[in-house]
Amino acid sequence: MRRIAGIVLAVLLIGGVAAAVVAGRTGQDKSTATKTVQGVIGSEKAEFFADPDVVKALAAEGYTVKTETSGSWAMEGLDLKGYDFAFPSSQAPADELADKYHARRPLPRPFYSPLVVVAHRSAAQVLAANGLATLDKNTGTLRMAAYLDAARHDRTWQQLKGAEAHGELTGTLYIASTDPETSNSGALYLAAASYVADGGRVAADHAAVDRTAPLMHRLVSVQGAQQSSTDAEFRDFVSGAGNPLVLVYESQVAALLAEGQDTGDLTVLYPDTTANSDHTVVPLTPEGRALGELLSNDPELRKLAVRHGFRPQGATGEFTAATAAHATYLNQKLTGVRQAPVPASKVLHEMARRAGTRGKRT
């Protein structure tokens, strides 16, 4: 009887262990991603999707997201067959892709970021002393009309009062930007600059492009070879290399501040007329659309987007609260900043092309 009881007990124990294993697997399955979606994203979102907390939050909703990076405008030339979504950095290239792949509208726009100019303190002070900027602690406003006038007349740093005290401020005054033919930030820079240069009119046709093409070419040609990504330019700036004025996304600055990294003499200038980068998902499959909507609406993912410096659509309070400790660097409510309308994709393409071809119509 004892032997029989021992056998029964052993069977029960084995059964209990098996049940526990099955239960554990079942519980594990509930928290493990069941859908793998693949997309092409702008490089400025690479760190967001690589963040372990983002990966965890997506997995909790049943997703594993695999991404490859590309310039936003360069995505149009890619073969996206087999991908679930594309995620360029603004609506203009997203519209191009949506037309090409017949994506249903409206397109999800989870978050956005305005363009800003990062400057070393010495450069920002010289700009302010010459009426090209205003300063307040570690942030300020770039006066776009005054800057474009300086660019139109090929002004150099040496011609600005106060620059002689800073040996690093030499050569032509310009803002370093990315290649507008392949990169979203470079194209949006031209959109904002052309809007100011043409008296507050958004370019709508060839004649409008003609009017500002020579100046747009000056803005681009003075830079020489341009980067295809703001990531590389921002890293160079933070390391102390490169141009004293660099066009980047506010999200890159906000993310750097959130990480607690040393900012040195960083000063953030908000152009008084700028363009927002509306990060827009182009769904290529139902799974891609579901992901886009999840990024837009899930509270945890919105919170994580703010941690990476992005402003969630439709809720300014989330960004303001999360960046309160860095208000001396950030214009949290974008006070005094005017949003320039972005030209239609074809017009913006022509503007970018003309900017790189001596401003001539070809």
Salt bridges, closest charged atoms under 4 A:
GLU44 OE2 - LYS45 NZ 2.78
GLU44 OE2 - HIS279 ND1 3.79
ASP51 OD2 - ARG307 NH2 2.63
ASP51 OD2 - HIS308 NE2 2.75
ASP53 OD2 - ARG307 NH2 2.83
GLU76 OE1 - HIS349 NE2 3.44
ASP95 OD1 - ARG105 NH2 3.66
ASP99 OD1 - ARG105 NH2 3.06
ASP149 OD1 - ARG152 NH1 3.78
ASP149 OD1 - HIS153 ND1 3.54
ASP154 OD2 - ARG218 NH1 2.60
ASP198 OD1 - ARG201 NH2 3.01
ASP198 OD2 - ARG211 NH2 2.88
ASP210 OD1 - ARG354 NH1 3.04
ASP210 OD2 - ARG361 NH1 3.24
GLU250 OE1 - ARG311 NE 2.75
ASP265 OD1 - HIS120 ND1 3.04
ASP278 OD2 - ARG109 NH1 3.57
GLU318 OE2 - ARG302 NH2 2.58
GLU350 OE1 - HIS206 ND1 2.72
GLU350 OE2 - ARG354 NH1 3.60
